[in-house]
Amino acid sequence: MSLFILTFVLFMVVIAAMAVGMIVQKKSMASSCGGLGAVGVEKACDCDNPCDKRKKRMAKEEIWKQNQIL
């Protein structure tokens, strides 16, 4: 039983350390499954006319894609 408790505590320490690392780095979670693009959705919002902040972000993404080295 003590081995189980020790293993459980070790896993909780590792999970807590990863959570603190994500909070300190201020990064969002990312997956590798392709997201909405994998199911054919081109954009995350259903707006026909995006807001100014989103337009700026989309413009930056487009510039990044144009300058991307494959």
N, C-alpha and C positions, 0 to 999 in steps of 0.2 A: 504494500500500500504506500509506503514511503517513496518508492521509486515513481509511482504514478503521480504523487503530489509534487515531487521534485521536477518531473518532466512537465507537468502542467504549469508550474511556476516559471520554469525556463521559457516555455512558449509564450506566456503572458508578458514576460520581460522583453522578449524579442518583438512581439507585436507592439508593445508600448514604445519601444525604441524606434520602430519604423514609423509609428504615428507621430511621435515628436519630430522625427526627421522631416516628414512631410509638412508639418506645421511650420517648422523653422525655415524651410526652403520656400514656402508659400507656393507650392506647385499643386496643380489639380491632378486628380487621378486620370489616367489615360489607359485605354484598352488597346489591344492589338487585333481586334476582330473586324475592324473596318468601320465601325460606327454606323451612322445613318446612311452613308454612301453604299454600304453593303446591301441595303434593302431598296436602293433606288431613290432615296430622298436626297435632293440636291442641297437643301438648306435646312437649318435647324428651326427656323421660325416660319410661320405661315403668312407673314406680312407680304403684301404686294409691293409696298413702298417702305423699305427699311428706314430706321431713324438715322440721324447724322453720324452718331457714334459707330453704328454698324457699317455705314457706308465707308467711313474712314478705315475701319478694320478690314473690310473687303478690299479696298484699294491697296492697303499694305500687303495683304495676302497675294493679290494679283501681281504686284511688283516682285514679291519674293519668288513666286512661281516662275516669272519671266527670267529672273536672275539665277535660278536654281541650276546647279551643275549636276548632270545625271551620271 
